[in-house]
Amino acid sequence: MNPYNYMSADGAFNTQLAGQNGKWRHYTVDFPSAVYHSDPRGSLVSGEYYQPVRQGRAPLAILLHGMGDHSMVPCKLLARSLVTRGIACFALYLMVHSRRVPEEARARFPVLSPQEWFDVYQTSVVDVRQVIDWSGSRDEIAGSEIAVIGISFGGFISAVAMGIDDRIKSGVFIVSGGNGEKINHNSRLSSITRAYRKTEAEYRHIQDAFQHYLDEVEKKGFDKVVPSRRGFLTDPMTFAYRLRSRPVLMLNARWDEAIPREATIDFWEASGRPKIIWFPATHSTIWLWYPYISRKIVNFLRSSWGTGQPGGMKLR
């Protein structure tokens, strides 16, 4: 059972030059989603593509924002930092951005039904995979050097996409984690705990079922195990076993009020304990450390792609 399989739509990508300077070109890109949506807002996928103005083939970083529109701001900042170092960047608008939230759900967002959340995850992961398809048609992109960089909810999507698609070679997960039920149960944001409240007995029952599911997934593979709850198929923990021994960097906030520390630790351990940095910050104020975060990401990508000349280009 793999809800992230899809029919490729080759040649359906619309790429328009939006601006340029001496270091990079900026394009807008849109394409039809490979996942059916009755609402046209979800059917059209769009993003911002930043191409280095340099010789040779560039590695690609796909940047995924968190809930709402404001989280796209650090994605664009990172894209402009990375592109000046020879890394092509695609900042993707996900289903949790206002331009794509279905009209019927706008008044309730981000409180959605289990089916609606499943649709959001399924579409978002397939969107990422379609961007990778598109990158294969671009002569300036080195298809063997693709990374995902996800912020908060975008980190969840990045982890699932990386677990699904071997074309993604490395991942950076910022203020993110795993075990969605634990996040909902232990978050210090009342809007989350109130919307998804469960009794302690219900929570423990779900956690026991999830652990049993994860044990089976690790033995047989996620597509060979039928989950007792459909939401297990959208949890980063389900795919963490496929991230072990692959280049992963986690950047987390010590006082994160949205993602409980224990949910981050669960994902970190399940992923094989990759490099993790804890910042003295909250979920939002971590961006006060932006210069340091940017340098760490560049160094990590350089290391994961090799310190020589990835894609025929030397990262500065």
JORA-V696555 format. One record per residue. PSI is psi in whole degrees, -180 to 180 (none if undefined). D_LAST is the distance of its C-alpha to the last C-alpha in whole Angstrom. Layout:
BEGIN
psi: (PSI PSI)
d_last: (D_LAST D_LAST)
END
This chain:
BEGIN
psi: (105 99 -3 7 153 164 125 145 67 139 3 16 130 113 123 131 128 -18 167 160 -165 -13 -30 161 143 125 150 142 137 155 155 139 142 -6 130 136 133 -26 124 -20 -34 -16 -25 119 141 162 175 123 130 117 125 141 81 166 153 178 135 146 162 132 126 120 131 124 173 -160 135 -176 -30 -28 -10 -22 -54 -28 -45 -36 -46 -41 -43 -28 -43 -37 -30 -13 18 15 118 144 140 111 114 134 117 177 -8 12 149 -29 -11 -8 127 142 -41 -26 -5 -41 -26 -20 135 20 107 161 162 -40 -41 -42 -40 -45 -39 -47 -48 -49 -43 -43 -43 -37 -47 -44 -34 -34 -40 -40 -48 -41 -27 -17 -1 117 -24 -4 133 106 -18 -1 78 134 157 141 113 140 122 -117 -38 -28 -38 -48 -41 -43 -43 -46 -42 -37 -30 -42 112 -9 -20 115 -25 159 143 122 118 130 59 -175 -145 -176 76 -38 -36 -38 -48 -37 -36 -2 148 9 114 -29 -32 -52 -35 -42 -32 36 138 155 163 -38 -42 -43 -46 -39 -44 -41 -40 -44 -38 -43 -40 -43 -46 -39 -42 -40 -42 -33 -41 -19 143 -30 -1 1 131 118 150 -21 133 -29 -21 -28 -10 6 131 -29 -32 -29 2 -33 -24 -4 -11 139 13 152 114 138 129 130 112 159 130 -32 39 120 -15 -46 106 144 -39 -28 -35 -43 -40 -48 -41 -46 -43 -27 5 22 60 177 128 138 129 123 142 81 172 -175 -38 -37 -2 -25 -6 -19 21 -48 -41 -43 -46 -46 -42 -41 -44 -46 -39 -46 -41 -43 -42 -28 -5 148 2 -116 77 135 22 8 147 123 133 none)
d_last: (43 39 39 36 37 37 38 35 35 33 33 34 30 31 27 27 25 25 23 20 18 16 13 14 18 20 23 26 27 30 32 35 35 36 38 42 42 45 43 41 39 38 38 35 32 29 25 22 20 17 15 12 14 12 14 14 15 12 13 15 16 19 20 24 25 28 32 33 31 29 27 25 24 21 20 19 17 15 15 14 11 10 10 8 5 7 10 13 16 19 21 25 28 30 34 34 32 35 35 36 38 41 44 46 44 43 45 45 41 40 43 43 46 45 45 43 40 40 40 37 35 36 35 31 31 32 30 27 28 29 25 24 27 26 22 24 25 22 21 17 17 17 20 19 16 18 17 20 19 23 24 28 30 27 26 29 29 25 27 30 28 26 29 31 28 27 24 22 20 19 20 19 23 23 26 28 30 33 37 38 41 40 38 41 43 42 39 40 40 44 43 42 44 47 46 46 48 50 53 52 54 52 48 49 51 48 45 48 48 44 44 46 44 41 43 44 41 39 42 42 39 39 41 44 45 46 46 48 46 44 42 41 39 37 36 32 34 36 33 31 33 31 27 28 26 23 20 21 20 22 22 26 28 31 33 32 36 35 34 36 34 36 35 32 33 35 32 30 32 33 30 30 28 25 22 24 23 26 25 28 29 31 30 29 28 25 23 24 21 18 16 16 16 13 11 13 13 9 10 13 12 9 12 15 13 13 10 11 10 11 13 13 9 6 4 0)
END
